C-alpha cells in the first residue's frame, strides 16, 4: 500500500514540476490568469483561501519588482504593462501550484526512491520547523513585553532583529549540517 501511495505522490510531484515548467513557457498573461483560476479551483472548497494566501505571499515582493521595472522601462519611454502583467500572472500561477503541491503531496513518500533525497528533505524540513518556531517565539516574546500595541517603527525594528537572528542562525546551522554530512560521507559520491 505504501508503494502505491508513494507512486501517486511521485506522479503528483512530476505533474507539479511539469506544470511549473509549462507556466514558464507560456507568454500570454490571459492564459496564465485562466490557468491560475483553474489551479485554484483544484483546491475545491478551499479555492478562495488558496488564492488569497498565494496573493498575500507574493504581493510585497511583486509590488517592489513591478514598480521598479515599470519605472525603469517608462524612463526609457517604453510601456511596461504587458511584461508586468505577464510576470505577475506567472508568479501568481506558480505560487498557487506550489501551495496546492504543499497541501497535497507527501514529499517524503514522493522522494522515497532515493535515500539521499529523503535525507536532504529531512534536514530541510527540520530547519524550516526550527525557524518557524524561532519566529513564533520571538513574536510571542515581543507581544508579551509590549504592554500597549507596538508602533509601526517598533514592529519594523523587531522584524529586522528577527531576520538578522534568523540569518546568523541559518549560517551557523548550515556550517554545522555541512560538517555533519561530510563526516558521514554524504559528499563522497
Protein Blocks (a to p, Z undefined) as FASTA:
>chain_A
ZZmmmmmmmmmmmmmmmmmmmmmmpccfklmmmmmmmmmmmnommlmmmmmmmmmmmmmm
mmmmmmmmmmmmmmnopafklmmmmmmmmmmmmmmmmmmmmmmpcfklmmmmpmklmmmm
mmmmmmmmmmmmmmmmmmmmmmmmmmbacdfklmmmmmmmmmmmmmmmmmmmmmmmmmmm
mmnommmZZ
